[in-house]
């Protein structure tokens, strides 16, 4: 005899945890792109990183506001995050892809929230992270945001 699946009302809502994780991923992305903006060897990558940092700052601020609106204590940024090993094009591109993959995973989790606004935010941001990763040289995964997909 199979067990009856939990109804949507009985399943735990991941929204608060996912929102906090997405905010943590955005803190790391802002830090990382600020680093690339100053460390990349070529001006094109530095400029693209500065533009991308601006986008991530806007996402970070929106997530922070969403957390506050929901009565959550937003997680603060850490004092430092891991940085790319090198400044050459391949190292910078690989590092940027990693930043986008981390945000994609966080936003994928946010799409499971019961909160419609958070689900929509997660879906849009997952799409944007996937596009940014492709621009930095990532391969298109069949299921962006899932580990090992592709």
DSSP file (Angstrom, degrees, kcal/mol; ACC not computed):
  #  RESIDUE AA STRUCTURE BP1 BP2  ACC     N-H-->O    O-->H-N    N-H-->O    O-->H-N    TCO  KAPPA ALPHA  PHI   PSI    X-CA   Y-CA   Z-CA
    1    1 A X              0   0    0      0, 0.0     2,-0.2     0, 0.0     0, 0.0   0.000 360.0 360.0 360.0 129.1    0.0    0.0    0.0
    2    2 A X        -     0   0    0      1,-0.1     2,-0.2     0, 0.0     0, 0.0  -0.537 360.0-110.4 -87.0 152.3    1.5    3.3   -1.0
    3    3 A X        -     0   0    0     -2,-0.2     2,-0.4     1,-0.1    -1,-0.1  -0.515  31.6-112.1 -78.2 147.1    1.5    6.3    1.3
    4    4 A X        -     0   0    0     -2,-0.2     3,-0.1     1,-0.1    -1,-0.1  -0.642  36.6-114.2 -77.7 130.9   -0.7    9.3    0.4
    5    5 A X        -     0   0    0     -2,-0.4     2,-0.1     1,-0.1    -1,-0.1  -0.296  36.2 -98.5 -64.0 151.5    1.4   12.3   -0.6
    6    6 A X        -     0   0    0      1,-0.1    -1,-0.1     2,-0.1     2,-0.1  -0.399  38.6-116.6 -65.5 143.6    1.2   15.3    1.7
    7    7 A X    >>  -     0   0    0      1,-0.1     4,-1.6    -3,-0.1     3,-1.0  -0.374  30.1-103.9 -73.8 163.3   -1.2   18.0    0.6
    8    8 A X  T 34 S+     0   0    0      1,-0.3    -1,-0.1     2,-0.2    -2,-0.1   0.809 122.8  57.3 -58.8 -29.1    0.3   21.4   -0.2
    9    9 A X  T 34 S+     0   0    0      1,-0.2    -1,-0.3     4,-0.0     4,-0.1   0.797 108.4  45.4 -73.2 -27.4   -1.0   22.7    3.1
   10   10 A X  T <4 S+     0   0    0     -3,-1.0    -2,-0.2     2,-0.1    -1,-0.2   0.713  91.8  94.0 -89.3 -22.0    1.0   20.0    5.1
   11   11 A X  S  < S-     0   0    0     -4,-1.6     2,-0.1     1,-0.1    -4,-0.0  -0.463  86.8-106.8 -71.1 140.8    4.3   20.4    3.2
   12   12 A X        -     0   0    0     -2,-0.1     2,-0.5     1,-0.1    -1,-0.1  -0.420  30.6-120.5 -67.4 142.5    6.7   22.8    4.9
   13   13 A X        -     0   0    0      1,-0.1     3,-0.3    -2,-0.1     4,-0.3  -0.736  20.5-167.7 -85.2 125.6    7.1   26.1    3.1
   14   14 A X     >  +     0   0    0     -2,-0.5     4,-3.2    98,-0.4     5,-0.3   0.427  59.0 105.7 -90.0   0.2   10.7   26.6    2.0
   15   15 A X  H  > S+     0   0    0      1,-0.2     4,-2.6     2,-0.2     5,-0.2   0.859  78.0  44.8 -53.0 -47.5   10.1   30.3    1.2
   16   16 A X  H  > S+     0   0    0     -3,-0.3     4,-2.1     2,-0.2    -1,-0.2   0.932 118.1  43.0 -67.1 -44.6   11.9   31.9    4.2
   17   17 A X  H  > S+     0   0    0     -4,-0.3     4,-2.3     2,-0.2    -2,-0.2   0.910 116.2  48.7 -66.1 -41.1   15.0   29.6    4.0
   18   18 A X  H  X S+     0   0    0     -4,-3.2     4,-2.7     2,-0.2    92,-0.2   0.885 109.5  52.3 -67.0 -38.8   15.1   30.0    0.3
   19   19 A X  H  X S+     0   0    0     -4,-2.6     4,-2.2    -5,-0.3    -1,-0.2   0.924 110.9  47.5 -62.1 -44.2   14.8   33.7    0.5
   20   20 A X  H  X S+     0   0    0     -4,-2.1     4,-2.3     2,-0.2    -2,-0.2   0.906 112.5  49.5 -63.1 -41.3   17.7   33.9    2.9
   21   21 A X  H  X S+     0   0    0     -4,-2.3     4,-2.4     2,-0.2    -2,-0.2   0.901 110.0  50.5 -66.3 -40.4   19.8   31.6    0.7
   22   22 A X  H  X S+     0   0    0     -4,-2.7     4,-2.1    84,-0.3    -1,-0.2   0.899 110.5  50.1 -63.3 -39.7   19.1   33.7   -2.4
   23   23 A X  H  X S+     0   0    0     -4,-2.2     4,-2.3     2,-0.2    -2,-0.2   0.905 109.8  50.2 -65.3 -40.9   20.1   36.8   -0.4
   24   24 A X  H  X S+     0   0    0     -4,-2.3     4,-2.0     1,-0.2    -2,-0.2   0.908 110.0  51.0 -62.4 -40.5   23.3   35.1    0.7
   25   25 A X  H  X S+     0   0    0     -4,-2.4     4,-2.3     1,-0.2    -2,-0.2   0.880 109.6  50.4 -64.2 -37.7   24.0   34.1   -2.9
   26   26 A X  H  X S+     0   0    0     -4,-2.1     4,-2.7     2,-0.2     5,-0.2   0.889 106.7  53.9 -68.8 -38.3   23.5   37.7   -4.0
   27   27 A X  H  X S+     0   0    0     -4,-2.3     4,-2.2     1,-0.2    -2,-0.2   0.941 112.0  45.6 -57.5 -45.8   25.9   39.0   -1.4
   28   28 A X  H  X S+     0   0    0     -4,-2.0     4,-2.8     1,-0.2    -2,-0.2   0.888 111.9  51.5 -65.3 -40.0   28.5   36.6   -2.7
   29   29 A X  H  X S+     0   0    0     -4,-2.3     4,-2.9     2,-0.2     5,-0.3   0.918 109.4  49.3 -65.5 -43.3   27.8   37.6   -6.3
   30   30 A X  H  X S+     0   0    0     -4,-2.7     4,-2.2     2,-0.2     5,-0.2   0.948 113.9  46.6 -59.2 -48.1   28.1   41.3   -5.6
   31   31 A X  H  X S+     0   0    0     -4,-2.2     4,-1.9    -5,-0.2    -2,-0.2   0.929 114.4  48.0 -59.1 -46.7   31.4   40.7   -3.8
   32   32 A X  H  X S+     0   0    0     -4,-2.8     4,-2.5     1,-0.2    -2,-0.2   0.907 112.6  46.2 -64.2 -44.1   32.7   38.5   -6.6
   33   33 A X  H  X S+     0   0    0     -4,-2.9     4,-2.6     2,-0.2    -1,-0.2   0.839 108.9  55.6 -71.8 -31.1   31.8   40.8   -9.5
   34   34 A X  H  X S+     0   0    0     -4,-2.2     4,-0.8    -5,-0.3    -1,-0.2   0.909 109.6  48.7 -62.5 -39.9   33.3   43.8   -7.6
   35   35 A X  H >X S+     0   0    0     -4,-1.9     4,-2.0    -5,-0.2     3,-1.1   0.950 111.8  47.2 -62.6 -49.7   36.5   41.8   -7.5
   36   36 A X  H 3X S+     0   0    0     -4,-2.5     4,-2.4     1,-0.3    -2,-0.2   0.897 105.2  61.5 -60.0 -39.6   36.3   40.9  -11.2
   37   37 A X  H 3< S+     0   0    0     -4,-2.6    -1,-0.3     1,-0.2    -2,-0.2   0.752 117.0  30.1 -59.7 -24.3   35.6   44.5  -12.0
   38   38 A X  H << S+     0   0    0     -3,-1.1    -1,-0.2    -4,-0.8    -2,-0.2   0.631 125.5  42.3-106.1 -17.6   38.9   45.5  -10.5
   39   39 A X  H  < S+     0   0    0     -4,-2.0    -3,-0.2    -5,-0.1    -2,-0.2   0.704  78.0 109.4-107.8 -22.5   41.0   42.4  -11.2
   40   40 A X     <  -     0   0    0     -4,-2.4    48,-0.1    -5,-0.2    47,-0.1  -0.229  64.8-134.4 -60.5 145.8   40.3   41.2  -14.7
   41   41 A X  S    S+     0   0    0     46,-1.7     2,-0.3     4,-0.0    -1,-0.1   0.778  84.0  56.9 -73.1 -27.1   43.1   41.7  -17.2
   42   42 A X  S  > S-     0   0    0      1,-0.1     4,-1.9    47,-0.0     3,-0.2  -0.831  77.2-131.2-114.4 149.9   41.0   43.1  -20.0
   43   43 A X  H  > S+     0   0    0     -2,-0.3     4,-2.9     1,-0.2     5,-0.2   0.837 103.7  61.2 -63.8 -36.3   38.7   46.1  -20.0
   44   44 A X  H  > S+     0   0    0      1,-0.2     4,-2.5     2,-0.2    -1,-0.2   0.933 108.8  42.3 -58.6 -47.0   35.7   44.2  -21.6
   45   45 A X  H  > S+     0   0    0      2,-0.2     4,-2.6    -3,-0.2    -1,-0.2   0.891 113.6  52.5 -67.9 -38.9   35.5   41.8  -18.7
   46   46 A X  H  X S+     0   0    0     -4,-1.9     4,-2.2     2,-0.2    -2,-0.2   0.932 112.8  44.6 -61.8 -44.5   36.0   44.6  -16.1
   47   47 A X  H  X S+     0   0    0     -4,-2.9     4,-2.3     2,-0.2    -2,-0.2   0.918 113.6  49.4 -67.0 -43.3   33.2   46.6  -17.6
   48   48 A X  H  X S+     0   0    0     -4,-2.5     4,-2.4    -5,-0.2    -1,-0.2   0.887 111.1  51.1 -62.8 -38.0   30.9   43.5  -17.9
   49   49 A X  H  X S+     0   0    0     -4,-2.6     4,-2.7     2,-0.2    -1,-0.2   0.903 108.5  50.6 -66.3 -41.0   31.6   42.7  -14.3
   50   50 A X  H  X S+     0   0    0     -4,-2.2     4,-1.8     2,-0.2    -2,-0.2   0.912 112.3  47.2 -63.6 -41.1   30.8   46.2  -13.1
   51   51 A X  H  X S+     0   0    0     -4,-2.3     4,-1.8     2,-0.2    -2,-0.2   0.909 113.6  48.1 -64.6 -41.6   27.5   46.1  -15.0
   52   52 A X  H  X S+     0   0    0     -4,-2.4     4,-2.5     1,-0.2    -2,-0.2   0.876 107.5  55.3 -68.6 -37.0   26.7   42.6  -13.6
   53   53 A X  H  X S+     0   0    0     -4,-2.7     4,-2.4     1,-0.2    -1,-0.2   0.908 106.0  52.8 -60.5 -41.0   27.6   43.8  -10.1
   54   54 A X  H  X S+     0   0    0     -4,-1.8     4,-1.9     2,-0.2    -2,-0.2   0.920 109.2  49.0 -60.0 -44.5   25.0   46.5  -10.5
   55   55 A X  H  X S+     0   0    0     -4,-1.8     4,-2.1     1,-0.2    -2,-0.2   0.917 112.1  48.1 -61.3 -43.8   22.4   44.0  -11.6
   56   56 A X  H  X S+     0   0    0     -4,-2.5     4,-2.9     1,-0.2    -1,-0.2   0.850 107.6  55.6 -68.0 -33.3   23.2   41.8   -8.6
   57   57 A X  H  X S+     0   0    0     -4,-2.4     4,-2.6     2,-0.2    -1,-0.2   0.910 107.8  49.4 -63.7 -40.4   23.1   44.8   -6.2
   58   58 A X  H  X S+     0   0    0     -4,-1.9     4,-2.1     2,-0.2    -2,-0.2   0.917 113.2  46.4 -64.6 -42.3   19.5   45.5   -7.4
   59   59 A X  H  X S+     0   0    0     -4,-2.1     4,-2.6     2,-0.2     5,-0.2   0.920 112.2  51.1 -64.6 -43.7   18.5   41.8   -6.9
   60   60 A X  H  X S+     0   0    0     -4,-2.9     4,-2.5     1,-0.2    -2,-0.2   0.927 111.0  47.9 -59.0 -45.9   20.2   41.8   -3.5
   61   61 A X  H  X S+     0   0    0     -4,-2.6     4,-2.3     1,-0.2    -1,-0.2   0.880 111.3  50.6 -65.0 -38.0   18.3   45.0   -2.5
   62   62 A X  H  X S+     0   0    0     -4,-2.1     4,-2.2     2,-0.2    -1,-0.2   0.903 111.8  47.5 -66.3 -40.9   15.0   43.6   -3.7
   63   63 A X  H  X S+     0   0    0     -4,-2.6     4,-2.4     2,-0.2    -2,-0.2   0.893 110.4  52.4 -66.7 -39.2   15.5   40.4   -1.7
   64   64 A X  H  X S+     0   0    0     -4,-2.5     4,-2.4    -5,-0.2    -2,-0.2   0.937 110.9  47.1 -60.3 -46.7   16.5   42.3    1.4
   65   65 A X  H  X S+     0   0    0     -4,-2.3     4,-2.7     1,-0.2    -2,-0.2   0.891 110.6  52.7 -62.5 -40.0   13.3   44.4    1.0
   66   66 A X  H  X S+     0   0    0     -4,-2.2     4,-1.4     2,-0.2    -1,-0.2   0.894 109.5  49.3 -63.5 -39.6   11.2   41.2    0.5
   67   67 A X  H  <>S+     0   0    0     -4,-2.4     5,-2.9     2,-0.2     3,-0.3   0.936 112.0  47.5 -64.7 -46.2   12.7   39.7    3.7
   68   68 A X  H ><5S+     0   0    0     -4,-2.4     3,-1.8     1,-0.2    -2,-0.2   0.916 108.6  55.0 -61.9 -43.7   11.9   42.8    5.7
   69   69 A X  H 3<5S+     0   0    0     -4,-2.7    -1,-0.2     1,-0.3    -2,-0.2   0.829 109.2  48.9 -57.2 -32.5    8.4   42.9    4.3
   70   70 A X  T 3<5S-     0   0    0     -4,-1.4    -1,-0.3    -3,-0.3    -2,-0.2   0.319 120.1-108.6 -93.2   7.9    7.9   39.3    5.5
   71   71 A X  T < 5S+     0   0    0     -3,-1.8     2,-0.3     1,-0.3    -3,-0.2   0.706  73.0 139.7  75.2  19.9    9.2   40.0    9.0
   72   72 A X      < -     0   0    0     -5,-2.9     2,-0.9    -6,-0.2    -1,-0.3  -0.658  58.2-121.6 -95.2 151.7   12.4   38.1    8.4
   73   73 A X        -     0   0    0     -2,-0.3     3,-0.1    -3,-0.1    -5,-0.0  -0.830  34.0-131.8 -90.0 109.2   15.9   39.1    9.6
   74   74 A X        -     0   0    0     -2,-0.9     2,-0.2   -10,-0.1   -54,-0.1  -0.342  22.2-111.2 -63.5 137.0   17.9   39.3    6.3
   75   75 A X        -     0   0    0      1,-0.1    -1,-0.1   -55,-0.1     3,-0.1  -0.475  35.6-124.1 -67.0 137.0   21.2   37.6    6.5
   76   76 A X        -     0   0    0     -2,-0.2     2,-0.1     1,-0.1    -1,-0.1  -0.346  27.1 -96.1 -77.3 161.9   24.1   40.0    6.5
   77   77 A X        -     0   0    0      1,-0.1    -1,-0.1   -50,-0.1     2,-0.1  -0.461  41.0-116.3 -69.9 148.9   26.9   40.0    3.9
   78   78 A X        -     0   0    0    -54,-0.2     3,-0.1    -2,-0.1    -1,-0.1  -0.401  21.5-114.5 -79.1 164.8   30.1   38.2    5.1
   79   79 A X  S    S+     0   0    0      1,-0.2     2,-0.3    -2,-0.1    -1,-0.1   0.771  94.6   1.7 -73.2 -24.1   33.3   40.1    5.4
   80   80 A X        -     0   0    0      3,-0.0     2,-0.3     2,-0.0    -1,-0.2  -0.986  60.5-160.0-157.2 162.1   34.9   38.1    2.5
   81   81 A X        -     0   0    0     -2,-0.3     2,-0.0    -3,-0.1   -53,-0.0  -0.911  43.8 -77.3-136.9 160.7   34.1   35.4    0.0
   82   82 A X        -     0   0    0     -2,-0.3     2,-0.2     1,-0.0   -50,-0.0  -0.360  51.8-155.4 -60.5 142.1   36.3   33.1   -2.0
   83   83 A X        -     0   0    0      1,-0.1   -51,-0.1   -48,-0.0    -1,-0.0  -0.728  26.0 -80.4-117.0 166.8   37.8   34.8   -5.0
   84   84 A X        -     0   0    0     -2,-0.2    -1,-0.1   -52,-0.1     8,-0.1  -0.324  32.7-133.7 -65.1 148.3   39.1   33.6   -8.4
   85   85 A X  S    S+     0   0    0      6,-0.1     2,-0.2     2,-0.0    -1,-0.1   0.871  82.6  24.6 -71.2 -37.7   42.6   32.2   -8.4
   86   86 A X        -     0   0    0      2,-0.1    -2,-0.1     1,-0.1   -47,-0.1  -0.685  60.6-137.7-125.6 176.5   43.7   34.1  -11.4
   87   87 A X        +     0   0    0     -2,-0.2   -46,-1.7     4,-0.1    -1,-0.1   0.394  67.9 111.0-112.6  -2.6   43.1   37.3  -13.4
   88   88 A X  S  > S-     0   0    0    -48,-0.1     4,-2.6   -47,-0.1     5,-0.3  -0.233  84.4-100.5 -70.8 165.6   43.4   35.7  -16.9
   89   89 A X  H  > S+     0   0    0      1,-0.2     4,-2.8     2,-0.2     5,-0.2   0.888 120.1  48.8 -56.6 -46.2   40.3   35.4  -19.1
   90   90 A X  H  > S+     0   0    0      1,-0.2     4,-2.4     2,-0.2    -1,-0.2   0.913 113.4  46.7 -64.3 -42.4   39.7   31.7  -18.4
   91   91 A X  H  > S+     0   0    0      2,-0.2     4,-2.3     1,-0.2    -2,-0.2   0.922 115.1  46.0 -64.8 -44.4   40.0   32.1  -14.6
   92   92 A X  H  X S+     0   0    0     -4,-2.6     4,-2.6     2,-0.2    -2,-0.2   0.924 114.0  48.3 -65.1 -45.3   37.7   35.1  -14.6
   93   93 A X  H  X S+     0   0    0     -4,-2.8     4,-2.4    -5,-0.3    -2,-0.2   0.923 112.6  48.2 -62.2 -44.5   35.1   33.5  -16.8
   94   94 A X  H  X S+     0   0    0     -4,-2.4     4,-2.1    -5,-0.2    -1,-0.2   0.905 112.0  49.5 -62.7 -42.4   35.1   30.3  -14.8
   95   95 A X  H  X S+     0   0    0     -4,-2.3     4,-2.0     2,-0.2    -2,-0.2   0.917 110.9  49.5 -62.9 -44.4   34.7   32.2  -11.6
   96   96 A X  H  X S+     0   0    0     -4,-2.6     4,-2.3     1,-0.2    -2,-0.2   0.896 108.9  52.5 -63.8 -40.4   31.8   34.3  -13.0
   97   97 A X  H  X S+     0   0    0     -4,-2.4     4,-2.6    39,-0.2    -1,-0.2   0.917 108.2  51.9 -60.1 -42.7   30.1   31.1  -14.2
   98   98 A X  H  X S+     0   0    0     -4,-2.1     4,-2.0     2,-0.2    -2,-0.2   0.887 107.7  51.7 -61.4 -39.5   30.4   29.7  -10.7
   99   99 A X  H  X S+     0   0    0     -4,-2.0     4,-2.0     1,-0.2    -1,-0.2   0.926 112.5  45.5 -61.6 -44.6   28.8   32.9   -9.2
  100  100 A X  H  X S+     0   0    0     -4,-2.3     4,-2.5     1,-0.2    -2,-0.2   0.864 110.3  53.2 -69.7 -35.4   25.9   32.6  -11.6
  101  101 A X  H  X S+     0   0    0     -4,-2.6     4,-2.2     2,-0.2    -1,-0.2   0.889 108.7  50.9 -66.1 -36.9   25.5   28.9  -11.0
  102  102 A X  H  X S+     0   0    0     -4,-2.0     4,-1.8     2,-0.2    -2,-0.2   0.911 112.1  45.6 -66.3 -42.0   25.3   29.5   -7.2
  103  103 A X  H  X S+     0   0    0     -4,-2.0     4,-2.7     2,-0.2     5,-0.2   0.891 110.5  54.9 -68.6 -36.3   22.7   32.2   -7.7
  104  104 A X  H  X S+     0   0    0     -4,-2.5     4,-2.6     1,-0.2    -2,-0.2   0.927 107.4  49.4 -61.0 -44.7   20.8   29.9  -10.0
  105  105 A X  H  X S+     0   0    0     -4,-2.2     4,-1.7     1,-0.2    -1,-0.2   0.908 112.2  48.6 -61.0 -41.3   20.7   27.1   -7.4
  106  106 A X  H  X S+     0   0    0     -4,-1.8     4,-1.6     1,-0.2   -84,-0.3   0.915 113.4  46.2 -65.5 -42.6   19.4   29.6   -4.8
  107  107 A X  H  X S+     0   0    0     -4,-2.7     4,-1.4     2,-0.2    -2,-0.2   0.842 106.6  58.4 -71.1 -32.3   16.7   30.9   -7.1
  108  108 A X  H  < S+     0   0    0     -4,-2.6     3,-0.5     1,-0.2     4,-0.3   0.928 107.0  48.7 -59.7 -43.0   15.7   27.5   -8.1
  109  109 A X  H >< S+     0   0    0     -4,-1.7     3,-1.7     1,-0.2    -1,-0.2   0.879 105.7  58.0 -63.0 -38.5   15.0   26.7   -4.5
  110  110 A X  H >< S+     0   0    0     -4,-1.6     3,-1.7     1,-0.3    -1,-0.2   0.794  92.8  68.3 -64.1 -27.8   13.0   30.0   -4.2
  111  111 A X  T 3< S+     0   0    0     -4,-1.4    -1,-0.3    -3,-0.5    -2,-0.2   0.626  91.0  63.8 -67.3 -10.8   10.7   28.8   -6.9
  112  112 A X  T <  S+     0   0    0     -3,-1.7   -98,-0.4    -4,-0.3    -1,-0.3   0.417  78.2 116.6 -91.2   1.4    9.4   26.2   -4.5
  113  113 A X    <   -     0   0    0     -3,-1.7     6,-0.1   -99,-0.2  -100,-0.1  -0.329  67.9-136.5 -68.2 150.1    8.0   28.8   -2.1
  114  114 A X  S    S+     0   0    0      4,-0.1     2,-0.6     5,-0.0    -1,-0.1   0.735  83.8  95.9 -73.4 -23.1    4.3   29.0   -1.4
  115  115 A X     >  -     0   0    0      1,-0.2     4,-2.5     2,-0.1     3,-0.2  -0.583  69.2-152.4 -73.5 114.1    4.6   32.7   -1.7
  116  116 A X  H  > S+     0   0    0     -2,-0.6     4,-2.6     1,-0.2     5,-0.2   0.886  93.5  53.2 -57.6 -42.8    3.6   33.6   -5.3
  117  117 A X  H  > S+     0   0    0      1,-0.2     4,-2.4     2,-0.2    -1,-0.2   0.898 110.7  47.2 -61.7 -39.7    5.7   36.8   -5.3
  118  118 A X  H  > S+     0   0    0     -3,-0.2     4,-2.9     2,-0.2    -1,-0.2   0.895 110.9  51.9 -68.7 -38.8    8.8   34.8   -4.2
  119  119 A X  H  X S+     0   0    0     -4,-2.5     4,-2.6     2,-0.2    -2,-0.2   0.931 112.2  45.6 -61.6 -45.1    8.1   32.1   -6.8
  120  120 A X  H  X S+     0   0    0     -4,-2.6     4,-2.5     2,-0.2     5,-0.3   0.921 113.3  49.7 -65.1 -43.6    7.9   34.6   -9.6
  121  121 A X  H  X S+     0   0    0     -4,-2.4     4,-2.6    -5,-0.2     5,-0.2   0.931 112.3  48.8 -58.8 -45.9   11.0   36.4   -8.3
  122  122 A X  H  X S+     0   0    0     -4,-2.9     4,-2.4   -12,-0.2    -2,-0.2   0.910 111.5  48.7 -61.3 -44.0   12.9   33.1   -8.2
  123  123 A X  H  X S+     0   0    0     -4,-2.6     4,-2.0     2,-0.2    -1,-0.2   0.923 114.2  45.0 -65.0 -44.6   11.8   32.1  -11.7
  124  124 A X  H  X S+     0   0    0     -4,-2.5     4,-2.4     1,-0.2    -2,-0.2   0.926 115.3  47.0 -65.1 -44.0   12.8   35.4  -13.3
  125  125 A X  H  X S+     0   0    0     -4,-2.6     4,-2.7    -5,-0.3    -2,-0.2   0.854 109.1  54.9 -69.0 -33.5   16.1   35.5  -11.4
  126  126 A X  H  X S+     0   0    0     -4,-2.4     4,-2.1    -5,-0.2    -1,-0.2   0.925 109.8  47.5 -62.1 -44.2   16.9   31.9  -12.3
  127  127 A X  H  X S+     0   0    0     -4,-2.0     4,-2.2     2,-0.2    -2,-0.2   0.930 113.0  48.0 -61.6 -46.1   16.3   32.8  -16.0
  128  128 A X  H  X S+     0   0    0     -4,-2.4     4,-2.6     1,-0.2    -2,-0.2   0.897 110.8  50.9 -63.7 -40.9   18.6   35.9  -15.7
  129  129 A X  H  X S+     0   0    0     -4,-2.7     4,-2.5     1,-0.2    -1,-0.2   0.887 109.2  51.9 -64.2 -38.3   21.3   33.9  -13.9
  130  130 A X  H  X S+     0   0    0     -4,-2.1     4,-2.1     2,-0.2    -2,-0.2   0.923 110.7  47.1 -63.7 -44.5   21.2   31.3  -16.6
  131  131 A X  H  X S+     0   0    0     -4,-2.2     4,-2.1     2,-0.2    -2,-0.2   0.920 112.4  49.6 -63.9 -44.0   21.6   33.9  -19.4
  132  132 A X  H  X S+     0   0    0     -4,-2.6     4,-1.4     1,-0.2    -2,-0.2   0.917 109.3  52.2 -62.2 -41.7   24.5   35.6  -17.5
  133  133 A X  H  <>S+     0   0    0     -4,-2.5     5,-2.6     1,-0.2     3,-0.3   0.911 108.4  51.1 -60.6 -42.0   26.2   32.3  -17.0
  134  134 A X  H ><5S+     0   0    0     -4,-2.1     3,-1.4     1,-0.2    -1,-0.2   0.893 106.4  54.4 -62.0 -39.2   26.0   31.7  -20.8
  135  135 A X  H 3<5S+     0   0    0     -4,-2.1    -1,-0.2     1,-0.3    -2,-0.2   0.790 107.0  51.6 -65.4 -27.0   27.5   35.1  -21.5
  136  136 A X  T 3<5S-     0   0    0     -4,-1.4    -1,-0.3    -3,-0.3   -39,-0.2   0.424 132.4 -91.2 -90.0   1.1   30.4   34.2  -19.3
  137  137 A X  T < 5S+     0   0    0     -3,-1.4    -3,-0.2    -4,-0.3    -2,-0.1   0.568  72.7 149.3 107.8  10.1   30.9   30.9  -21.2
  138  138 A X      < -     0   0    0     -5,-2.6     2,-0.3    -6,-0.1    -1,-0.2  -0.350  48.7-113.5 -71.4 156.3   28.9   28.3  -19.4
  139  139 A X        -     0   0    0      1,-0.1     2,-0.5    -2,-0.0    -1,-0.1  -0.673  37.2-103.9 -84.1 146.5   27.3   25.4  -21.2
  140  140 A X        -     0   0    0     -2,-0.3     2,-0.2    -6,-0.1    -1,-0.1  -0.609  36.2-148.9 -75.3 120.0   23.5   25.4  -21.3
  141  141 A X    >   -     0   0    0     -2,-0.5     3,-0.6     1,-0.1     9,-0.1  -0.605  17.3-129.5 -85.5 148.9   22.2   22.8  -18.9
  142  142 A X  T 3  S+     0   0    0      1,-0.3     2,-0.4    -2,-0.2    -1,-0.1   0.871 108.8  26.4 -62.6 -36.1   18.9   21.0  -19.5
  143  143 A X  T >  S-     0   0    0      3,-0.1     3,-2.0    -3,-0.0    -1,-0.3  -0.736  88.6-150.8-129.0  82.1   17.9   22.0  -16.0
  144  144 A X  T <  S+     0   0    0     -3,-0.6     3,-0.1    -2,-0.4   -14,-0.1  -0.231  81.1  29.0 -56.1 138.0   19.7   25.2  -14.9
  145  145 A X  T 3  S+     0   0    0      1,-0.3     2,-0.4     4,-0.1    -1,-0.2   0.143  93.8 108.8  98.3 -18.8   20.2   25.4  -11.2
  146  146 A X  S X  S-     0   0    0     -3,-2.0     3,-1.3   -38,-0.0    -1,-0.3  -0.767  74.4-117.1 -90.6 135.2   20.3   21.6  -10.7
  147  147 A X  T 3  S+     0   0    0     -2,-0.4     3,-0.1     1,-0.2    -1,-0.0  -0.484  96.5  10.1 -67.1 135.7   23.7   20.1   -9.8
  148  148 A X  T 3  S+     0   0    0      1,-0.2    -1,-0.2    -2,-0.2     2,-0.1   0.501  92.1 138.1  77.9   3.1   24.9   17.7  -12.4
  149  149 A X    <         0   0    0     -3,-1.3    -1,-0.2    -6,-0.2    -4,-0.1  -0.488 360.0 360.0 -77.5 151.5   22.3   18.6  -15.0
  150  150 A X              0   0    0     -2,-0.1    -1,-0.2    -9,-0.1    -2,-0.0   0.405 360.0 360.0 137.5 360.0   23.3   18.9  -18.5
